[in-house]
């Protein structure tokens, strides 16, 4: 089980299952949403994700049609994103998880869009867009 929450502590969650498809996303949308060089995201099944408290403390931004980024309306911490095309999944922001994570990142996506001051220093695969096998309409 994984546990996590937002910076101010008003939002808390648990994940009962595993985390799949962990990637570092370097696209400009993720960089702006995170305020950093990239976002580290993974897929969790909605049935395995539960708010312990503070679900009503979230607000959402529709970053593109059908895709919503949910974040704490008090401290701004990004928690998950949803996609109407994949209602059974959530994309969790790994930085909000406080317990050790067993799964590891698999790739860098939108690597050619990375910040000019950033340098990718590992041997993970790098893709110009989404990783192979992922539908381009999926939530980031």
DSSP file (Angstrom, degrees, kcal/mol; ACC not computed):
  #  RESIDUE AA STRUCTURE BP1 BP2  ACC     N-H-->O    O-->H-N    N-H-->O    O-->H-N    TCO  KAPPA ALPHA  PHI   PSI    X-CA   Y-CA   Z-CA
    1    1 A X              0   0    0      0, 0.0     2,-0.4     0, 0.0    15,-0.2   0.000 360.0 360.0 360.0 142.1    0.0    0.0    0.0
    2    2 A X  E     -A   15   0A   0     13,-2.5    13,-2.5    15,-0.2     2,-0.3  -0.870 360.0-165.8-111.1 147.2    1.1    3.5   -0.8
    3    3 A X  E     +A   14   0A   0     -2,-0.4    95,-2.9    11,-0.2    96,-1.2  -0.966  20.5 138.6-129.9 148.5    0.2    6.6    1.2
    4    4 A X  E     +AB  13  97A   0      9,-2.0     9,-2.5    -2,-0.3     2,-0.3  -0.961  15.7 176.2-168.0-174.8    0.6   10.3    0.3
    5    5 A X  E     -A   12   0A   0     91,-2.0     7,-0.2    -2,-0.3     2,-0.1  -0.983  35.9 -62.6 178.9-174.8   -0.9   13.7    0.3
    6    6 A X        -     0   0    0      5,-1.8     3,-0.4    -2,-0.3    73,-0.0  -0.277  51.4 -98.7 -87.4 174.5   -0.5   17.4   -0.5
    7    7 A X  S    S+     0   0    0      1,-0.2    -1,-0.1     2,-0.1    69,-0.0   0.878 121.4  43.7 -62.1 -42.3    2.0   19.9    0.9
    8    8 A X  S    S-     0   0    0      1,-0.0    -1,-0.2    69,-0.0     0, 0.0   0.606 107.4-122.8 -84.5 -10.6   -0.4   21.4    3.4
    9    9 A X  S    S+     0   0    0     -3,-0.4    -2,-0.1     2,-0.2    -1,-0.0   0.436  80.4 115.0  88.0  -0.5   -1.8   18.1    4.5
   10   10 A X  S    S+     0   0    0      1,-0.1     2,-0.5    47,-0.1    47,-0.1   0.792  72.5  55.5 -73.0 -26.5   -5.4   18.8    3.8
   11   11 A X        +     0   0    0     46,-0.1    -5,-1.8    44,-0.1     2,-0.3  -0.934  66.5 171.5-110.9 127.1   -5.5   16.1    1.1
   12   12 A X  E     +AC   5  53A   0     41,-2.7    40,-2.2    -2,-0.5    41,-1.5  -0.984   4.4 175.4-132.7 144.0   -4.5   12.5    2.0
   13   13 A X  E     -AC   4  51A   0     -9,-2.5    -9,-2.0    -2,-0.3     2,-0.3  -0.943  18.1-148.8-144.1 165.1   -4.8    9.3   -0.1
   14   14 A X  E     -AC   3  50A   0     36,-2.7    36,-2.8    -2,-0.3     2,-0.5  -0.971   5.6-154.4-131.6 148.8   -4.0    5.6   -0.2
   15   15 A X  E     -AC   2  49A   0    -13,-2.5   -13,-2.5    -2,-0.3    34,-0.2  -0.989   5.9-173.2-124.0 120.2   -3.2    3.3   -3.1
   16   16 A X        +     0   0    0     32,-3.1    33,-0.1    -2,-0.5     2,-0.1   0.677  67.9  45.2 -86.6 -19.7   -4.0   -0.3   -2.6
   17   17 A X  S    S-     0   0    0     31,-0.3   -15,-0.2     1,-0.2    -2,-0.1  -0.300  93.3 -72.7-111.3-164.9   -2.5   -1.6   -5.8
   18   18 A X        -     0   0    0     -2,-0.1     2,-0.5   -17,-0.1    27,-0.4  -0.241  36.8-116.9 -86.1 176.0    0.7   -1.1   -7.9
   19   19 A X        -     0   0    0     25,-0.1     3,-0.2    -2,-0.1     2,-0.2  -0.975  33.5-168.2-118.0 123.0    1.8    1.8  -10.0
   20   20 A X  E     +D   43   0B   0     23,-3.0    23,-3.5    -2,-0.5    85,-0.0  -0.656  55.9  17.4-108.3 162.8    2.3    1.1  -13.7
   21   21 A X  E     -     0   0B   0     -2,-0.2     2,-0.4    21,-0.2    -1,-0.2   0.847  69.7-170.7  50.6  50.6    3.9    3.0  -16.6
   22   22 A X  E     +     0   0B   0     82,-0.4    84,-3.4    -3,-0.2    85,-0.7  -0.600  14.4 167.3 -75.3 126.3    6.0    5.4  -14.6
   23   23 A X  E     -De  41 107B   0     18,-2.5    18,-2.2    -2,-0.4     2,-0.7  -0.954  40.8-126.2-137.2 156.6    7.5    8.0  -16.9
   24   24 A X  E     -De  40 108B   0     83,-2.5    85,-2.9    -2,-0.3     2,-0.6  -0.932  31.4-156.0 -96.3 116.4    9.3   11.3  -16.7
   25   25 A X  E     +De  39 109B   0     14,-3.2    14,-2.2    -2,-0.7    85,-0.2  -0.865  18.0 179.8-102.0 124.1    7.3   13.7  -18.9
   26   26 A X        +     0   0    0     83,-2.6    84,-0.1    -2,-0.6    -1,-0.1   0.237  36.5 129.6-103.8  10.5    9.2   16.7  -20.3
   27   27 A X  S  > S-     0   0    0     82,-0.2     4,-2.4     1,-0.1     5,-0.2  -0.229  71.0-113.1 -66.0 159.2    6.4   18.3  -22.3
   28   28 A X  H  > S+     0   0    0      1,-0.2     4,-2.2     2,-0.2     5,-0.2   0.827 114.8  56.4 -64.8 -31.8    5.7   22.0  -21.8
   29   29 A X  H  > S+     0   0    0      2,-0.2     4,-2.6     1,-0.2    -1,-0.2   0.940 110.5  43.1 -65.2 -46.5    2.3   21.3  -20.1
   30   30 A X  H  > S+     0   0    0      2,-0.2     4,-2.3     1,-0.2     6,-0.3   0.891 112.3  53.9 -67.1 -38.4    3.8   19.0  -17.4
   31   31 A X  H  X>S+     0   0    0     -4,-2.4     4,-2.0     1,-0.2     5,-1.1   0.927 113.2  43.2 -61.2 -42.8    6.7   21.4  -16.9
   32   32 A X  H  <5S+     0   0    0     -4,-2.2    -2,-0.2     2,-0.2    -1,-0.2   0.908 113.7  50.6 -68.8 -41.5    4.3   24.3  -16.3
   33   33 A X  H  <5S+     0   0    0     -4,-2.6    -1,-0.2     1,-0.2    -2,-0.2   0.840 121.3  34.4 -65.6 -32.9    2.0   22.2  -14.1
   34   34 A X  H  <5S-     0   0    0     -4,-2.3    -1,-0.2     2,-0.2    -2,-0.2   0.700  96.7-134.3 -93.7 -22.3    4.9   21.0  -12.0
   35   35 A X  T  <5S+     0   0    0     -4,-2.0     2,-0.2     1,-0.3    -3,-0.2   0.837  75.9  87.3  68.6  31.7    7.0   24.2  -12.1
   36   36 A X  S   <S-     0   0    0     -5,-1.1    -1,-0.3    -6,-0.3    -2,-0.2  -0.794  98.3 -81.1-147.9-175.3   10.0   22.0  -12.7
   37   37 A X  S    S-     0   0    0     -2,-0.2    78,-0.5     1,-0.1     2,-0.3   0.761 104.0 -14.0 -69.7 -26.1   12.0   20.3  -15.5
   38   38 A X        -     0   0    0     -8,-0.1     2,-0.4    -7,-0.1   -12,-0.2  -0.975  63.0-113.9-164.2 168.0    9.5   17.4  -15.8
   39   39 A X  E     -D   25   0B   0    -14,-2.2   -14,-3.2    -2,-0.3     2,-0.7  -0.927  19.4-145.0-111.1 141.4    6.7   15.5  -14.1
   40   40 A X  E     +D   24   0B   0     -2,-0.4    54,-2.3   -16,-0.2    55,-0.4  -0.931  32.2 172.7-107.8 111.7    7.1   12.0  -12.8
   41   41 A X  E     -DF  23  93B   0    -18,-2.2   -18,-2.5    -2,-0.7     2,-0.3  -0.861  15.4-177.1-123.3 150.0    3.8   10.2  -13.3
   42   42 A X  E     - F   0  92B   0     50,-1.7    50,-2.8    -2,-0.3     2,-0.4  -0.968  27.7-112.4-141.5 159.4    2.5    6.7  -13.0
   43   43 A X  E     +DF  20  91B   0    -23,-3.5   -23,-3.0    -2,-0.3     2,-0.3  -0.787  31.6 177.7 -96.0 131.4   -0.8    4.9  -13.7
   44   44 A X  E     - F   0  90B   0     46,-2.5    46,-2.5    -2,-0.4     2,-0.3  -0.953  35.2-107.8-125.2 151.3   -3.0    3.6  -10.8
   45   45 A X  E >>  - F   0  89B   0    -27,-0.4     3,-1.7    -2,-0.3     4,-0.6  -0.615  23.2-132.3 -76.6 134.4   -6.3    1.9  -11.1
   46   46 A X  G >4 S+     0   0    0     42,-3.0     3,-1.1    -2,-0.3    -1,-0.1   0.855 107.0  59.6 -55.7 -36.9   -9.1    4.1   -9.9
   47   47 A X  G 34 S+     0   0    0     41,-0.4    -1,-0.3     1,-0.3    42,-0.1   0.746 105.9  49.0 -65.3 -22.1  -10.5    1.2   -7.8
   48   48 A X  G <4 S+     0   0    0     -3,-1.7   -32,-3.1   -30,-0.1     2,-0.5   0.519  96.6  83.5 -93.4  -7.1   -7.2    1.1   -5.9
   49   49 A X  E <<  +C   15   0A   0     -3,-1.1     2,-0.4    -4,-0.6   -34,-0.2  -0.855  54.7 173.2-104.7 128.5   -7.0    4.8   -5.2
   50   50 A X  E     -C   14   0A   0    -36,-2.8   -36,-2.7    -2,-0.5     2,-0.5  -0.996  29.6-131.9-138.3 132.9   -8.9    6.2   -2.2
   51   51 A X  E     -C   13   0A   0     -2,-0.4   -38,-0.3   -38,-0.2     3,-0.1  -0.711  12.7-168.7 -78.6 128.9   -8.9    9.6   -0.5
   52   52 A X  E    S-     0   0A   0    -40,-2.2     2,-0.3    -2,-0.5   -39,-0.2   0.837  73.2 -21.1 -81.9 -39.8   -8.5    9.3    3.2
   53   53 A X  E    S+C   12   0A   0    -41,-1.5   -41,-2.7    -3,-0.1    -1,-0.4  -0.974 115.1  44.4-161.1 159.4   -9.5   12.9    3.6
   54   54 A X    >   +     0   0    0     -2,-0.3     3,-2.4   -43,-0.2     4,-0.2   0.545  51.8 135.9  86.7   9.7   -9.7   16.2    1.7
   55   55 A X  G >  S+     0   0    0      1,-0.3     3,-1.3     2,-0.2   -44,-0.1   0.875  78.8  55.2 -56.8 -34.0  -11.2   15.1   -1.6
   56   56 A X  G 3  S+     0   0    0      1,-0.3    -1,-0.3     3,-0.0   -45,-0.1   0.538  96.0  67.5 -74.6  -5.5  -13.4   18.2   -1.3
   57   57 A X  G <  S+     0   0    0     -3,-2.4    16,-2.9   -47,-0.1    17,-0.3   0.371  85.0  96.9 -92.0   2.8  -10.2   20.3   -0.9
   58   58 A X  E <   -G   72   0B   0     -3,-1.3     2,-0.3    14,-0.2    14,-0.2  -0.614  51.2-171.9 -91.6 151.5   -9.3   19.5   -4.6
   59   59 A X  E     -G   71   0B   0     12,-2.6    12,-2.6    -2,-0.2     2,-0.3  -0.900  14.6-138.0-131.4 165.7  -10.0   21.7   -7.6
   60   60 A X  E     -G   70   0B   0     -2,-0.3     2,-0.4    10,-0.2    10,-0.2  -0.913  10.0-159.2-131.2 153.2   -9.5   20.8  -11.2
   61   61 A X  E     -G   69   0B   0      8,-1.9     8,-2.9    -2,-0.3     2,-1.2  -0.999  20.9-136.2-128.2 127.3   -8.1   22.3  -14.4
   62   62 A X  E     -G   68   0B   0     -2,-0.4     6,-0.2     6,-0.2     3,-0.1  -0.720  24.0-179.2 -84.1  99.5   -9.1   20.9  -17.8
   63   63 A X  E    S-     0   0B   0     -2,-1.2     2,-0.3     4,-1.0    -1,-0.2   0.772  71.0  -7.7 -74.9 -27.0   -5.7   20.9  -19.5
   64   64 A X  E >  S-G   67   0B   0      3,-1.0     3,-2.8    -3,-0.1    -1,-0.2  -0.942 107.4 -55.2-157.3 164.4   -7.2   19.6  -22.7
   65   65 A X  T 3  S+     0   0    0     -2,-0.3     3,-0.1     1,-0.3    -2,-0.0  -0.183 125.5   0.5 -52.0 121.8  -10.6   18.3  -23.7
   66   66 A X  T 3  S+     0   0    0      1,-0.2    18,-2.4    17,-0.1     2,-0.5   0.376 108.6 106.7  83.6  -3.9  -11.6   15.5  -21.3
   67   67 A X  E <   -GH  64  83B   0     -3,-2.8    -3,-1.0    16,-0.2    -4,-1.0  -0.936  46.5-175.0-113.7 126.4   -8.3   15.7  -19.3
   68   68 A X  E     -GH  62  82B   0     14,-1.8    14,-2.6    -2,-0.5     2,-0.6  -0.969  16.2-153.0-124.8 131.7   -8.4   17.2  -15.8
   69   69 A X  E     -GH  61  81B   0     -8,-2.9    -8,-1.9    -2,-0.4     2,-0.5  -0.912  17.5-154.2-100.2 122.9   -5.5   17.9  -13.5
   70   70 A X  E     +GH  60  80B   0     10,-3.2     9,-2.8    -2,-0.6    10,-0.9  -0.843  22.1 163.7-102.4 132.2   -6.7   17.7   -9.8
   71   71 A X  E     -GH  59  78B   0    -12,-2.6   -12,-2.6    -2,-0.5     2,-0.2  -0.961  45.3 -85.4-145.0 159.8   -4.7   19.7   -7.2
   72   72 A X  E  >  -G   58   0B   0      5,-2.2     4,-1.6    -2,-0.3   -14,-0.2  -0.487  30.0-147.6 -68.0 129.0   -5.1   21.0   -3.7
   73   73 A X  T  4 S+     0   0    0    -16,-2.9    -1,-0.2    -2,-0.2   -15,-0.1   0.540  94.3  47.5 -76.7  -4.7   -6.9   24.4   -3.7
   74   74 A X  T  4 S+     0   0    0    -17,-0.3    -1,-0.2     3,-0.1   -16,-0.1   0.862 129.2  13.1 -98.4 -51.9   -5.0   25.5   -0.7
   75   75 A X  T  4 S-     0   0    0      2,-0.1    -2,-0.2     0, 0.0    -3,-0.0   0.580  93.2-124.6-105.5 -11.6   -1.3   24.6   -1.4
   76   76 A X     <  +     0   0    0     -4,-1.6     2,-0.1     1,-0.2    -3,-0.1   0.471  49.3 159.9  84.7   1.5   -1.5   23.9   -5.1
   77   77 A X        -     0   0    0     -6,-0.1    -5,-2.2     1,-0.1     2,-0.3  -0.391  40.0-129.5 -60.7 125.9    0.0   20.4   -4.9
   78   78 A X  E     +H   71   0B   0     -7,-0.2    -7,-0.3     1,-0.2     3,-0.1  -0.621  33.9 170.4 -74.6 134.1   -0.9   18.4   -8.0
   79   79 A X  E     -     0   0B   0     -9,-2.8    14,-2.4     1,-0.4     2,-0.3   0.812  52.4 -18.4-110.4 -62.7   -2.3   15.0   -7.0
   80   80 A X  E     -HI  70  92B   0    -10,-0.9   -10,-3.2    12,-0.2    -1,-0.4  -0.912  48.4-141.4-141.4 166.3   -3.8   13.1  -10.0
   81   81 A X  E     -HI  69  91B   0     10,-1.7    10,-2.3    -2,-0.3     2,-0.3  -0.974  16.6-156.0-129.2 151.8   -5.0   13.6  -13.5
   82   82 A X  E     -H   68   0B   0    -14,-2.6   -14,-1.8    -2,-0.3     2,-0.4  -0.837   5.6-156.9-123.0 159.1   -8.0   12.0  -15.1
   83   83 A X  E >   -H   67   0B   0      6,-0.5     3,-1.8     3,-0.4     6,-0.2  -0.977  15.3-146.2-138.5 123.7   -9.0   11.3  -18.7
   84   84 A X  G >  S+     0   0    0    -18,-2.4     3,-0.6    -2,-0.4   -17,-0.1   0.781 102.0  59.8 -59.3 -26.8  -12.6   10.7  -19.7
   85   85 A X  G 3  S+     0   0    0      1,-0.3    -1,-0.3    52,-0.2     2,-0.1   0.685 114.7  34.8 -74.8 -17.7  -11.4    8.2  -22.3
   86   86 A X  G X   +     0   0    0     -3,-1.8     3,-1.9     3,-0.1    -3,-0.4  -0.544  68.5 163.0-133.7  67.4   -9.8    6.1  -19.6
   87   87 A X  T <  S+     0   0    0     -3,-0.6    -1,-0.1     1,-0.3    -3,-0.1   0.688  71.3  63.2 -65.5 -17.8  -12.2    6.4  -16.6
   88   88 A X  T 3  S+     0   0    0     -3,-0.1   -42,-3.0   -42,-0.1   -41,-0.4   0.566 100.2  64.4 -81.9  -7.8  -10.7    3.3  -14.9
   89   89 A X  E <   -F   45   0B   0     -3,-1.9    -6,-0.5   -44,-0.3     2,-0.3  -0.830  56.8-167.1-119.3 154.0   -7.3    4.9  -14.5
   90   90 A X  E     -F   44   0B   0    -46,-2.5   -46,-2.5    -2,-0.3     2,-0.7  -0.964  20.4-135.1-127.8 149.6   -5.7    7.8  -12.7
   91   91 A X  E     -FI  43  81B   0    -10,-2.3   -10,-1.7    -2,-0.3     2,-0.3  -0.943  26.6-156.4-103.9 116.5   -2.3    9.3  -13.3
   92   92 A X  E     -FI  42  80B   0    -50,-2.8   -50,-1.7    -2,-0.7     2,-0.8  -0.705  17.2-126.4 -94.2 141.8   -0.7    9.9  -10.0
   93   93 A X  E >   -F   41   0B   0    -14,-2.4     3,-2.2    -2,-0.3     4,-0.3  -0.800  20.3-150.3 -84.8 111.8    2.1   12.5   -9.4
   94   94 A X  G >  S+     0   0    0    -54,-2.3     3,-1.6    -2,-0.8    -1,-0.2   0.742  88.2  70.8 -61.4 -25.0    4.8   10.4   -7.7
   95   95 A X  G 3  S+     0   0    0    -55,-0.4    -1,-0.3     1,-0.3   -54,-0.1   0.659  92.4  59.5 -65.9 -13.7    6.2   13.3   -5.7
   96   96 A X  G <  S+     0   0    0     -3,-2.2   -91,-2.0   -17,-0.2     2,-0.4   0.540  83.2  96.8 -90.8  -7.4    3.0   13.2   -3.6
   97   97 A X  B <   -B    4   0A   0     -3,-1.6   -93,-0.3    -4,-0.3     4,-0.1  -0.713  50.3-174.8 -86.2 129.7    3.6    9.6   -2.5
   98   98 A X        +     0   0    0    -95,-2.9     2,-0.2    -2,-0.4   -94,-0.2   0.656  58.5  77.3-100.2 -19.8    5.3    9.4    0.9
   99   99 A X  S    S-     0   0    0    -96,-1.2   -97,-0.0     1,-0.1    -2,-0.0  -0.577  99.1 -80.7 -89.5 156.3    5.9    5.7    1.3
  100  100 A X        -     0   0    0     -2,-0.2     2,-0.6     1,-0.1    -1,-0.1  -0.267  44.2-136.3 -57.3 139.3    8.7    3.9   -0.6
  101  101 A X        -     0   0    0      1,-0.2    -1,-0.1    -4,-0.1   -99,-0.0  -0.879  15.1-168.1-103.9 122.3    7.9    3.1   -4.2
  102  102 A X        +     0   0    0     -2,-0.6    -1,-0.2     2,-0.1   -84,-0.0   0.885  67.2  76.4 -75.6 -40.5    8.8   -0.4   -5.4
  103  103 A X  S    S-     0   0    0      1,-0.0     2,-0.3   -83,-0.0   -83,-0.1  -0.292  71.5-146.3 -72.5 158.2    8.2    0.3   -9.1
  104  104 A X        -     0   0    0    -85,-0.1   -82,-0.4     1,-0.1    -2,-0.1  -0.891  25.1 -87.1-126.1 154.6   10.7    2.3  -11.2
  105  105 A X        -     0   0    0     -2,-0.3   -82,-0.2     1,-0.1     3,-0.1  -0.245  31.0-165.5 -58.0 147.4   10.5    4.8  -14.1
  106  106 A X        -     0   0    0    -84,-3.4    19,-0.7     1,-0.3     2,-0.3   0.659  57.3 -12.7-109.1 -23.6   10.5    3.2  -17.5
  107  107 A X  E     -ej  23 125B   0    -85,-0.7   -83,-2.5    17,-0.2     2,-0.5  -0.990  54.5-109.5-168.1 166.7   11.2    6.1  -19.9
  108  108 A X  E     -ej  24 126B   0     17,-2.7    19,-2.4    -2,-0.3     3,-0.4  -0.966  37.4-161.0-106.5 127.9   11.5    9.8  -20.6
  109  109 A X  E     +e   25   0B   0    -85,-2.9   -83,-2.6    -2,-0.5    21,-0.2  -0.838  69.3  16.0-113.7 154.1    8.7   11.1  -22.8
  110  110 A X  S >  S+     0   0    0     19,-1.4     3,-1.7    17,-0.4    18,-0.2   0.868  76.6 160.2  54.4  39.1    8.6   14.3  -24.9
  111  111 A X  G >   +     0   0    0     16,-2.6     3,-1.3    -3,-0.4    17,-0.2   0.799  65.0  59.8 -62.8 -30.4   12.3   14.3  -24.4
  112  112 A X  G 3  S+     0   0    0     15,-0.3    -1,-0.3     1,-0.3    16,-0.1   0.629 102.4  55.3 -74.6 -10.5   12.9   16.7  -27.3
  113  113 A X  G <  S+     0   0    0     -3,-1.7    -1,-0.3    15,-0.1    -2,-0.2   0.338  82.1 131.8 -96.9   5.1   10.6   19.2  -25.6
  114  114 A X  S <  S-     0   0    0     -3,-1.3   -76,-0.1     1,-0.1   -87,-0.1  -0.093  71.3 -84.0 -59.8 157.3   12.7   19.2  -22.4
  115  115 A X    >   -     0   0    0    -78,-0.5     3,-1.9     1,-0.1    -1,-0.1  -0.343  36.6-123.9 -59.6 140.4   13.8   22.5  -20.8
  116  116 A X  T 3  S+     0   0    0      1,-0.3    -1,-0.1    -3,-0.1    -2,-0.1   0.741 111.3  51.2 -60.5 -24.3   16.9   23.8  -22.4
  117  117 A X  T 3  S+     0   0    0      2,-0.0    -1,-0.3   -80,-0.0     2,-0.3   0.459  94.0  93.6 -92.1  -2.1   18.7   23.9  -19.0
  118  118 A X    <   -     0   0    0     -3,-1.9     2,-0.4   -81,-0.1    -4,-0.0  -0.655  55.4-163.4 -94.1 148.3   17.8   20.3  -18.2
  119  119 A X        -     0   0    0     -2,-0.3     2,-0.6     2,-0.0    -3,-0.0  -0.996  15.9-138.7-130.5 127.2   20.1   17.3  -18.9
  120  120 A X        +     0   0    0     -2,-0.4   -12,-0.0     1,-0.1    -2,-0.0  -0.767  24.3 178.6 -85.4 119.9   18.8   13.7  -18.9
  121  121 A X        +     0   0    0     -2,-0.6     2,-0.2     2,-0.0    -1,-0.1  -0.006  45.5  78.0-118.6  27.9   21.6   11.7  -17.2
  122  122 A X  S    S-     0   0    0      2,-0.1    -2,-0.0     3,-0.0     0, 0.0  -0.743  78.9-114.6-127.4-179.9   20.3    8.1  -17.1
  123  123 A X        +     0   0    0     -2,-0.2     3,-0.1     2,-0.0    -3,-0.0   0.231  67.3 127.2-101.2  12.6   20.0    5.3  -19.6
  124  124 A X  S    S-     0   0    0      1,-0.1   -17,-0.2   -17,-0.1    -2,-0.1  -0.351  72.4 -89.9 -66.6 151.4   16.2    5.1  -19.8
  125  125 A X  E     -j  107   0B   0    -19,-0.7   -17,-2.7     1,-0.0     2,-0.4  -0.296  40.2-147.7 -59.3 146.0   14.7    5.1  -23.2
  126  126 A X  E     -j  108   0B   0    -19,-0.2     2,-0.4    -3,-0.1   -17,-0.2  -0.973  13.3-168.8-120.3 133.2   13.8    8.6  -24.5
  127  127 A X        -     0   0    0    -19,-2.4   -16,-2.6    -2,-0.4   -17,-0.4  -0.926  28.0-138.2-123.9 146.9   10.9    9.3  -26.8
  128  128 A X  S    S-     0   0    0     -2,-0.4     2,-0.1   -18,-0.2   -15,-0.1   0.764  93.9  -2.1 -70.1 -26.4    9.9   12.3  -28.9
  129  129 A X  S    S-     0   0    0      1,-0.4   -19,-1.4   -19,-0.1   -18,-0.2  -0.278 118.8 -16.8-133.2-140.5    6.2   11.8  -27.8
  130  130 A X  S    S-     0   0    0    -21,-0.2    -1,-0.4    -2,-0.1    -2,-0.1  -0.320  78.2 -93.6 -68.5 156.3    4.4    9.2  -25.8
  131  131 A X    >   -     0   0    0      1,-0.1     3,-1.8    -4,-0.1    -1,-0.1  -0.350  57.7 -80.4 -65.4 151.8    6.1    5.9  -25.1
  132  132 A X  T 3  S+     0   0    0      1,-0.2    -1,-0.1    -3,-0.1     3,-0.1  -0.244 117.6  27.9 -55.3 139.8    5.3    3.1  -27.5
  133  133 A X  T 3  S+     0   0    0      1,-0.3     2,-0.5    -3,-0.1    -1,-0.2   0.334  93.0 114.0  91.2  -7.1    2.0    1.4  -26.8
  134  134 A X    <   -     0   0    0     -3,-1.8    -1,-0.3     4,-0.0     2,-0.2  -0.857  68.8-122.8-103.4 132.8    0.3    4.5  -25.2
  135  135 A X    >   -     0   0    0     -2,-0.5     3,-2.1     1,-0.1    -4,-0.1  -0.498  18.1-131.4 -66.7 131.9   -2.6    6.2  -26.9
  136  136 A X  T 3  S+     0   0    0      1,-0.3    -1,-0.1    -2,-0.2    -2,-0.0   0.611 104.6  63.5 -65.2 -11.3   -1.8    9.9  -27.5
  137  137 A X  T 3  S+     0   0    0      2,-0.1    -1,-0.3   -52,-0.0   -52,-0.2   0.453  79.6 113.2 -89.1  -0.3   -5.1   10.8  -26.0
  138  138 A X  S <  S-     0   0    0     -3,-2.1   -71,-0.1     1,-0.1   -56,-0.0  -0.371  77.2 -95.9 -74.5 151.4   -4.2    9.4  -22.6
  139  139 A X              0   0    0      1,-0.1    -1,-0.1   -73,-0.1   -56,-0.1  -0.325 360.0 360.0 -63.3 142.0   -3.8   11.7  -19.6
  140  140 A X              0   0    0    -58,-0.1    -1,-0.1    -3,-0.1  -115,-0.1   0.367 360.0 360.0-103.5 360.0   -0.3   12.9  -18.8
